[in-house]
Amino acid sequence: MATLHSSPDHSLYSNAFGFLRQPLNFDPASSKADVAVLGVPFDMATTGRSGSRMGPGAIRNASTNLAWEEKRWPWDFKLSEKLSLVDVGDFIFAPGDAEAFTQALTDFALSIIQQKKTLLSLGGDHFITLPLMRAHHKVHGPMAMIHFDAHTDTYSQGSRFDHGTMFYHAPKEGLIMPDKSIQLGIRTDYEKKNHPFAVLSAVDLNNMDTADIISTIKQRVGDSPVYLTFDIDCLDPAFAPGTGTPVCGGINSHKALEIIRGLAGINLVGMDVVEVAPSYDHAELTSLAAATIALDLLHLLTFKPPA
């Protein structure tokens, strides 16, 4: 089983290549780990500021600040005693062909999921979620979606390869169940009349009691298999400036982590954290937020509340 904390034989930053300082293993099939971390350095579908292709590396670098803690506050267990983790590195693809990339990522992700590993993907722009959902659907069938974002990404106009259209296509392909899905933190315009998903806007999240938010999410998804996708621009730019399409009026990192931690017990089958663009970051604020969210998703995956 892979350890999930720093070895006392190394300083914090020495040889820290993988997420949470885990050794890189470019052959997922050779590992018996429960969870595979995959970087997807793709931002060809970005419409605003580019640079999220550098996100996976930045998130990994920031995660070194989290790896020393054997028991992650406020969780009451050691993650290393509950699961094993492997970082399979970054997905490799030929640049310039978005269609080929999309199919190749679906195939590669499917090969990992079929090994009975849960996949934690680090983007990259948010378009990567669509091919990742296609791979998960082949194993888990139609899924509920929990989507943290400033934007609904349900826009029908534009290219098929666009980081604002994934959740227009996903329900049409039968990948996710709209009546079991919810979007959180939205604060940009969308067509409300025919919108297929439940929405708790950023105003809702900032004004509601966290327990009520969690109850609303759990009632929505029920016991369906859940794919959770976290666009870092769900956070207010004060907490995540390093992203391509920042929108003021979002939630803070404390609120996001409280919500995630409260989702213990959902049937989580896949997850990603996307849209970190480190060239716009300051003092690793965004990268650290993304790494922390990813780490709490691993705890969420592992924790089983008492019956």
Buried (B, 14 or more C-beta within 10 A) or exposed (E): EBBBBBEEEEEEEEEBBBBBBBEBBEEBEEBEBBBBBBBBBBBBBBBBBBBBBBBBBBBBBBBBBBBEBEEBEEBEEEBBEBBBBBBBBBBEBEEEEBEEBBEBBBEBBBEBBEBEBBBBBBBBBBBBBBBBBBBBBBBBEBBBBBBBBBBBBBBEEEEEBBBBBBBBBBBEEEBBBBEBBBBBBBBBEBEEEEBBBBBBBBEBBBEBEBEEBBEBBBEBBEEBBBBBBBBBBBBBBEBBBBBBBBBEBBBBBEBBBBBBBBBBBBEBBBBBBBBBBBEBBEEBBBBBBBBBBBBBBBBBBBBEEEE
